[in-house]
Amino acid sequence: MPLITIIGAGPGLGLEIARAFGQKGFEVALVARDQTKLDSLAQTLAGEGIHAQGFAADISRPATITKALGSIRDTLGPIDVLEFSPADRTLKSVDALNVTVENLQPQLDFYLGGAVTAIGAVLPDMVARGTGTVLVTTGGGSLAPTPARGNINIAAAGLRNWTLNLNTALANTGVYVAFVAITALIGGGRPDAEPDVIAQSYVKLYDERRDAELHYVAYDG
């Protein structure tokens, strides 16, 4: 049974991605900071016939991510799909005019550094097996100007750049890497902004293994 690991799993998009892949026959590993919440998500999926398990880890503490991914591999087997979409709302977002080294560095450490740690932990196994998928998610500010999120968008744009470079570098290895930027108020009321609808785009990327990136746009209002 193939395995998807979702880093940054929560009750919204993360749960729906887990559900969408679970309905395709995947086992699910859920990674986030709160084990109790992860256990609740896993129980929800289990009630739908999807085998899921939570592994607590904190992106801001790289050693915990490496340990969790090792535990997933030891417990459930090799990771076939890694989806990376953590968020930390305690990190202050500032306007482009107010970006400083001090308020930029935490964003770089969390988003870009977190991705380097997580992807770096699974990529060698995928390359060795000649198969695997990595899907990286950020907000639409990685592509489109949104000055109010000046510092976080620098980190997101850097993550996009690295993801696209990975896509090219791994083109002949059997490993597929893609970037998803979401411009939408997820769950905000529009049908095309509902998490279950957005999640199907991830399944399509996985199935087709064609596009290096997807800009998912669903404007409210």
NORZI-V39355 format. One record per residue. N is the residue number from 1. RES is the residue in three letters. PSI is psi in whole degrees, 0 to 359 (999 if undefined). OMEGA is omega in whole degrees, 0 to 359 (999 if undefined). BURIAL is 1 if it has 24 or more other ideal C-beta (glycine too) atoms within 12 Angstrom, else 0. Layout:
N,RES,PSI,OMEGA,BURIAL + N,RES,PSI,OMEGA,BURIAL
//
This chain:
1,MET,126,180,0 + 2,PRO,159,186,1 + 3,LEU,129,171,1 + 4,ILE,136,175,1 + 5,THR,127,183,1 + 6,ILE,115,179,1 + 7,ILE,119,187,1 + 8,GLY,27,184,1 + 9,ALA,134,177,1 + 10,GLY,185,186,1 + 11,PRO,358,181,1 + 12,GLY,250,183,1 + 13,LEU,320,180,1 + 14,GLY,315,178,1 + 15,LEU,319,182,1 + 16,GLU,326,174,1 + 17,ILE,317,177,1 + 18,ALA,315,181,1 + 19,ARG,316,182,1 + 20,ALA,318,179,1 + 21,PHE,325,177,1 + 22,GLY,325,178,1 + 23,GLN,346,175,0 + 24,LYS,5,177,1 + 25,GLY,12,179,0 + 26,PHE,146,159,1 + 27,GLU,158,185,1 + 28,VAL,130,170,1 + 29,ALA,126,183,1 + 30,LEU,129,182,1 + 31,VAL,125,174,1 + 32,ALA,184,187,1 + 33,ARG,328,190,1 + 34,ASP,109,183,0 + 35,GLN,324,180,0 + 36,THR,317,179,0 + 37,LYS,322,177,0 + 38,LEU,318,179,1 + 39,ASP,324,179,0 + 40,SER,317,178,0 + 41,LEU,318,180,1 + 42,ALA,323,178,1 + 43,GLN,319,177,0 + 44,THR,314,180,1 + 45,LEU,322,179,1 + 46,ALA,325,178,0 + 47,GLY,345,178,0 + 48,GLU,9,178,0 + 49,GLY,16,181,0 + 50,ILE,122,179,1 + 51,HIS,119,182,1 + 52,ALA,151,179,1 + 53,GLN,141,181,1 + 54,GLY,144,179,1 + 55,PHE,109,184,1 + 56,ALA,135,176,1 + 57,ALA,162,184,1 + 58,ASP,118,181,1 + 59,ILE,327,181,1 + 60,SER,355,176,0 + 61,ARG,87,189,0 + 62,PRO,324,182,1 + 63,ALA,329,180,0 + 64,THR,328,177,1 + 65,ILE,314,179,1 + 66,THR,318,179,1 + 67,LYS,316,181,0 + 68,ALA,317,180,1 + 69,LEU,325,174,1 + 70,GLY,320,179,1 + 71,SER,322,178,0 + 72,ILE,314,180,1 + 73,ARG,317,182,1 + 74,ASP,327,185,0 + 75,THR,317,188,0 + 76,LEU,346,181,1 + 77,GLY,186,183,0 + 78,PRO,146,180,1 + 79,ILE,121,179,1 + 80,ASP,324,179,1 + 81,VAL,129,172,1 + 82,LEU,123,175,1 + 83,GLU,126,186,1 + 84,PHE,111,180,1 + 85,SER,51,179,1 + 86,PRO,162,175,1 + 87,ALA,147,176,1 + 88,ASP,100,184,1 + 89,ARG,355,175,0 + 90,THR,347,176,0 + 91,LEU,123,186,1 + 92,LYS,127,175,0 + 93,SER,135,181,1 + 94,VAL,157,178,0 + 95,ASP,153,181,0 + 96,ALA,326,181,0 + 97,LEU,344,185,0 + 98,ASN,14,179,0 + 99,VAL,132,174,1 + 100,THR,166,176,0 + 101,VAL,323,184,0 + 102,GLU,320,181,0 + 103,ASN,352,176,1 + 104,LEU,320,188,1 + 105,GLN,317,179,0 + 106,PRO,325,178,1 + 107,GLN,317,178,1 + 108,LEU,317,181,1 + 109,ASP,317,185,1 + 110,PHE,303,187,1 + 111,TYR,303,183,1 + 112,LEU,313,178,1 + 113,GLY,321,179,1 + 114,GLY,319,179,1 + 115,ALA,318,179,1 + 116,VAL,319,179,1 + 117,THR,310,185,1 + 118,ALA,311,181,1 + 119,ILE,321,179,1 + 120,GLY,334,180,1 + 121,ALA,336,184,1 + 122,VAL,338,187,1 + 123,LEU,317,181,1 + 124,PRO,319,179,0 + 125,ASP,319,180,1 + 126,MET,315,180,1 + 127,VAL,319,180,0 + 128,ALA,325,180,0 + 129,ARG,345,180,0 + 130,GLY,23,180,0 + 131,THR,153,179,0 + 132,GLY,159,180,1 + 133,THR,136,174,1 + 134,VAL,125,179,1 + 135,LEU,120,185,1 + 136,VAL,131,185,1 + 137,THR,135,168,1 + 138,THR,180,173,1 + 139,GLY,169,182,1 + 140,GLY,347,179,1 + 141,GLY,347,174,1 + 142,SER,342,181,1 + 143,LEU,316,187,1 + 144,ALA,142,180,0 + 145,PRO,122,171,0 + 146,THR,84,189,0 + 147,PRO,333,182,0 + 148,ALA,340,180,0 + 149,ARG,47,188,1 + 150,GLY,316,184,1 + 151,ASN,317,181,1 + 152,ILE,327,182,1 + 153,ASN,335,173,1 + 154,ILE,315,179,1 + 155,ALA,318,181,1 + 156,ALA,320,179,1 + 157,ALA,322,176,1 + 158,GLY,321,178,1 + 159,LEU,320,176,1 + 160,ARG,313,182,1 + 161,ASN,314,181,0 + 162,TRP,320,179,1 + 163,THR,315,179,1 + 164,LEU,324,176,1 + 165,ASN,321,176,0 + 166,LEU,318,180,1 + 167,ASN,316,180,1 + 168,THR,316,184,0 + 169,ALA,332,184,0 + 170,LEU,10,188,1 + 171,ALA,327,184,0 + 172,ASN,18,184,0 + 173,THR,348,186,0 + 174,GLY,356,179,0 + 175,VAL,130,184,1 + 176,TYR,129,179,1 + 177,VAL,132,180,1 + 178,ALA,155,183,1 + 179,PHE,135,178,1 + 180,VAL,121,173,1 + 181,ALA,127,184,1 + 182,ILE,115,172,1 + 183,THR,91,184,1 + 184,ALA,149,168,1 + 185,LEU,94,188,0 + 186,ILE,127,182,1 + 187,GLY,18,185,1 + 188,GLY,1,176,0 + 189,GLY,333,177,0 + 190,ARG,137,180,0 + 191,PRO,321,183,0 + 192,ASP,358,176,0 + 193,ALA,7,178,1 + 194,GLU,141,184,0 + 195,PRO,322,182,1 + 196,ASP,329,178,1 + 197,VAL,313,180,1 + 198,ILE,322,182,1 + 199,ALA,329,180,1 + 200,GLN,336,177,1 + 201,SER,328,178,1 + 202,TYR,319,177,1 + 203,VAL,319,180,1 + 204,LYS,317,177,0 + 205,LEU,315,180,1 + 206,TYR,315,183,1 + 207,ASP,317,186,0 + 208,GLU,329,179,0 + 209,ARG,47,187,0 + 210,ARG,305,187,0 + 211,ASP,139,178,0 + 212,ALA,336,179,1 + 213,GLU,158,177,1 + 214,LEU,127,171,1 + 215,HIS,105,183,1 + 216,TYR,114,184,1 + 217,VAL,127,173,0 + 218,ALA,97,184,1 + 219,TYR,137,176,0 + 220,ASP,145,178,0 + 221,GLY,999,999,0
//
